[in-house]
């Protein structure tokens, strides 16, 4: 028996994500890319679509060593704040 809970990550690289299909396919959660050098252009849309489909959601930042760490932290937290009340899982850095 599989003892793992399947999930996914989504970003601007994944256009047209079907969160209903994700949930019915056994993936009850996903993480959305929040930022890297800039805010991910699909973060808010993915968050809203995940919420509508009932998929649990979290956010991540892709750490880029070419950018000052304090600048990245501010971008990440400012963009996460736009998520409002539907960020279920704790944020993390990649």
Secondary structure, 3 states (H helix, E strand, C coil): CCCCCCEEEECCCCCCCCHHHHHHCCCCEEEEEEECCCECCCHHHHHHHHHHHCCEEEEEECCCCCCCHHHHHHHHHHHHHCCCCCCCCCCEEC
